[in-house]
């Protein structure tokens, strides 16, 4: 059971940090379309590609966790991903969080525990 909980935390961290890296990578990229030139630009952007791979790896970890434990255990634990997302966004993307935001992050973390 503990293995599946740890896998879930790692999976949700991978998903959310991957999305942040993808967001950071898209700052210099054109809007996504199915043109070869645009897809090539995304595939060659290191930050976006690392974020994409982390997101995929997180999804695979989540599938593994779901195969080890019931959804009723995995889903609440995956809620800590929002806290991870908020904290990483604050420090990596320099997004400003007010007191209410920090209270929400703290409650999400304690709610998972």
FENTA-V610701 format. One record per residue. N is the residue number from 0. SS is DSSP state (alpha for helix, beta for strand, coil for the rest). PHI is phi in radians with two decimals (NA if undefined). D_LAST is the distance of its C-alpha to the last C-alpha in Angstrom with 1 decimal. Layout:
N & SS & PHI & D_LAST
N & SS & PHI & D_LAST
This chain:
0 & coil & NA & 14.4
1 & alpha & -1.14 & 12.6
2 & alpha & -1.07 & 15.2
3 & alpha & -1.17 & 14.4
4 & alpha & -1.17 & 10.7
5 & alpha & -1.13 & 12.1
6 & alpha & -1.08 & 14.9
7 & alpha & -1.14 & 12.9
8 & alpha & -1.10 & 11.3
9 & alpha & -1.12 & 14.9
10 & alpha & -1.13 & 16.5
11 & alpha & -1.20 & 14.8
12 & alpha & -1.14 & 15.6
13 & alpha & -1.07 & 19.1
14 & alpha & -1.05 & 19.6
15 & alpha & -1.29 & 18.8
16 & alpha & -1.16 & 20.5
17 & alpha & -1.04 & 23.3
18 & alpha & -1.15 & 23.8
19 & alpha & -1.15 & 24.0
20 & alpha & -1.12 & 26.6
21 & alpha & -1.11 & 28.5
22 & alpha & -1.08 & 28.7
23 & alpha & -1.08 & 30.0
24 & alpha & -1.19 & 32.5
25 & alpha & -1.33 & 33.9
26 & alpha & -1.00 & 35.1
27 & alpha & -1.76 & 38.3
28 & coil & -1.68 & 38.5
29 & coil & -1.29 & 40.6
30 & coil & -0.99 & 39.1
31 & coil & -1.16 & 38.1
32 & coil & -2.57 & 41.0
33 & coil & -1.60 & 42.5
34 & coil & -1.38 & 45.2
35 & alpha & -0.99 & 45.6
36 & alpha & -1.08 & 45.8
37 & alpha & -1.25 & 42.5
38 & alpha & -1.07 & 40.6
39 & alpha & -1.10 & 42.1
40 & alpha & -1.09 & 41.0
41 & alpha & -1.14 & 37.4
42 & alpha & -1.14 & 37.7
43 & alpha & -1.64 & 39.2
44 & coil & -1.43 & 36.7
45 & alpha & -1.06 & 34.7
46 & alpha & -1.11 & 31.7
47 & alpha & -1.12 & 31.5
48 & alpha & -1.15 & 32.1
49 & alpha & -1.08 & 29.3
50 & alpha & -1.08 & 26.9
51 & alpha & -1.09 & 28.3
52 & alpha & -1.15 & 27.9
53 & alpha & -1.12 & 24.3
54 & alpha & -1.10 & 23.6
55 & alpha & -1.13 & 25.4
56 & alpha & -1.08 & 23.8
57 & alpha & -1.08 & 20.3
58 & alpha & -1.13 & 21.6
59 & alpha & -1.16 & 23.1
60 & alpha & -1.10 & 19.9
61 & alpha & -1.12 & 18.2
62 & alpha & -1.07 & 21.2
63 & alpha & -1.12 & 20.8
64 & alpha & -1.08 & 17.2
65 & alpha & -1.17 & 18.4
66 & alpha & -1.36 & 21.2
67 & alpha & -1.73 & 19.1
68 & coil & -2.52 & 16.7
69 & coil & -1.23 & 17.0
70 & alpha & -1.04 & 16.2
71 & alpha & -1.13 & 14.2
72 & alpha & -1.67 & 11.5
73 & alpha & -1.20 & 12.3
74 & alpha & -1.07 & 12.6
75 & alpha & -1.10 & 9.3
76 & alpha & -1.17 & 7.8
77 & alpha & -1.18 & 11.0
78 & coil & -1.12 & 10.2
79 & alpha & -1.18 & 8.8
80 & alpha & -1.07 & 12.5
81 & alpha & -1.15 & 13.7
82 & alpha & -1.17 & 12.1
83 & alpha & -1.09 & 13.7
84 & alpha & -1.05 & 16.8
85 & alpha & -1.12 & 17.2
86 & alpha & -1.15 & 17.0
87 & alpha & -1.14 & 19.3
88 & alpha & -1.10 & 21.6
89 & alpha & -1.10 & 22.0
90 & alpha & -1.49 & 23.0
91 & alpha & -1.54 & 24.8
92 & coil & -1.60 & 26.4
93 & coil & 1.06 & 26.9
94 & coil & -1.35 & 25.6
95 & coil & -1.50 & 25.6
96 & coil & -2.11 & 22.6
97 & coil & -1.61 & 23.2
98 & alpha & -1.07 & 21.2
99 & alpha & -1.09 & 20.1
100 & alpha & -1.08 & 18.7
101 & alpha & -1.13 & 16.8
102 & alpha & -1.10 & 15.4
103 & alpha & -1.10 & 14.3
104 & alpha & -1.09 & 12.7
105 & alpha & -1.11 & 10.8
106 & alpha & -1.13 & 9.8
107 & alpha & -1.12 & 8.8
108 & alpha & -1.15 & 6.5
109 & alpha & -1.17 & 5.0
110 & alpha & -1.11 & 5.5
111 & alpha & -1.20 & 3.8
112 & coil & -1.17 & 0.0
